[in-house]
Amino acid sequence: MKELPSPTFPLSPLSLPRGLLHPSVSNFQKFGLAPVQPSERGGLTVSWARHNDEIRQAQRLRFKVFAQEMGARLNTTVPGHDVDLFDNYCEHLLVRDEITLEVVGTYRLLTPAQARRVGSTYSDLEFDLTRLRSLRERMVELGRSCVHPDYRHGGVIMALWGALAEFMVRNQLDTMIGCASIPMLHNGIVSGDVAASIWHQLKATHLAPIEHQVHPRLPLPVDQLDHSLLVEPPALIKGYLRLGAKILGAPAWDPDFNTADLPMLMRINDLPPRYRKHFLDA
């Protein structure tokens, strides 16, 4: 088992008792998430990957979700795994079923120090982030978020967000960015109409100020698409918006993942009071 170098920042595994992750239905509705359904599964534990075989578990889950479920064309060096050049520079957050020990949810985080080492963030490949240069010293990139299909009940996302908030505060970081994906497949047809419609909805209500707006390198041609569909954003995007996130600009088209990617930014200071209390106890 090959050990990884010490993480960029001091990290401590976070274990959450079963009761914390199985709150009442009303509490899940408050966060806009589906409630946990009774099952034979155990509670959830959250930890940071410490060696390659743990990262491989996250990469296998990512492959299952992105390639097998969503149809992404992955240029991977390890069959059955979603692997790219950023993985070696990222911290990987894992949620496990405490009984089966299976990884059922994951995020990866690219810290400012590691972004300097690799030369960019993943988001830089999709967007011109010039206007965010003043934020980079305290900016973490979130990416490759996914949850096993049998565990999409809200508890996994709550666990991930709680650990992310603790990480940000512990390391005196205040800004998170990332690309939030909108599937291009709608009613069995590959189309950008859903993404165009969501973009036109959100730019009226959640667009960042001009000084933080960015531009896609491969734009989705939103003005040439039908943007009148009455559709809701994916649940993860709605969750980010409830946490105070802003849309940084029009979506980029990712042909490999078959998605339209919205650039998003979230700052700790913008968390609404009820979420600050829940995640930061502040």
NORGI-V405971 format. One record per pair of residues at least 24 apart in sequence whose C-alpha atoms are under 7 Angstrom apart, sorted by sequence separation. I is the first residue (numbers start at 1). J is the second residue. If there is no record, write none. Layout:
# NORGI-V405971
{{I,J} {I,J}}
This chain:
# NORGI-V405971
{{59,83} {112,136} {18,43} {89,114} {112,137} {17,43} {18,44} {112,138} {196,222} {244,270} {112,139} {200,227} {244,271} {16,44} {112,140} {243,271} {244,272} {16,45} {89,118} {111,140} {196,225} {197,226} {243,272} {15,45} {16,46} {110,140} {111,141} {196,226} {197,227} {15,46} {109,140} {110,141} {196,227} {197,228} {220,251} {14,46} {109,141} {110,142} {193,225} {197,229} {219,251} {220,252} {243,275} {13,46} {14,47} {109,142} {192,225} {193,226} {198,231} {219,252} {220,253} {13,47} {108,142} {109,143} {139,173} {142,176} {193,227} {198,232} {214,248} {215,249} {216,250} {218,252} {219,253} {13,48} {107,142} {108,143} {138,173} {139,174} {140,175} {141,176} {142,177} {143,178} {194,229} {198,233} {213,248} {214,249} {215,250} {216,251} {217,252} {218,253} {107,143} {108,144} {138,174} {139,175} {140,176} {141,177} {142,178} {212,248} {213,249} {216,252} {55,92} {107,144} {138,175} {139,176} {140,177} {141,178} {194,231} {107,145} {208,246} {106,145} {107,146} {207,246} {208,247} {106,146} {206,246} {207,247} {208,248} {220,260} {105,146} {106,147} {206,247} {207,248} {105,147} {49,92} {104,147} {105,148} {48,92} {49,93} {104,148} {48,93} {49,94} {58,103} {4,50} {47,93} {48,94} {57,103} {3,50} {4,51} {47,94} {104,151} {3,51} {4,52} {46,94} {47,95} {58,106} {2,51} {3,52} {46,95} {2,52} {45,95} {46,96} {44,95} {45,96} {105,156} {199,250} {44,96} {45,97} {182,234} {44,97} {45,98} {43,97} {44,98} {42,97} {43,98} {123,178} {42,98} {123,179} {42,99} {180,237} {41,99} {95,156} {195,260} {184,258} {183,258} {184,259} {183,259} {184,260} {182,259} {183,260} {181,259} {182,260} {181,260} {182,261} {131,211} {132,212} {181,261} {65,146} {131,212} {180,261} {181,262} {131,213} {179,261} {180,262} {131,214} {179,262} {180,263} {7,91} {62,146} {179,263} {180,264} {129,214} {178,263} {179,264} {128,214} {178,264} {61,148} {127,214} {128,215} {177,264} {178,265} {127,215} {128,216} {177,265} {127,216} {128,217} {176,265} {177,266} {126,216} {127,217} {176,266} {126,217} {175,266} {176,267} {126,218} {175,267} {174,267} {175,268} {174,268} {46,159} {165,279} {165,280} {36,153} {162,279} {35,153} {36,154} {34,153} {35,154} {36,155} {34,154} {33,154} {126,252} {22,155} {21,155} {9,171} {74,256} {73,256} {72,256} {73,257} {72,257} {72,258} {32,239}}
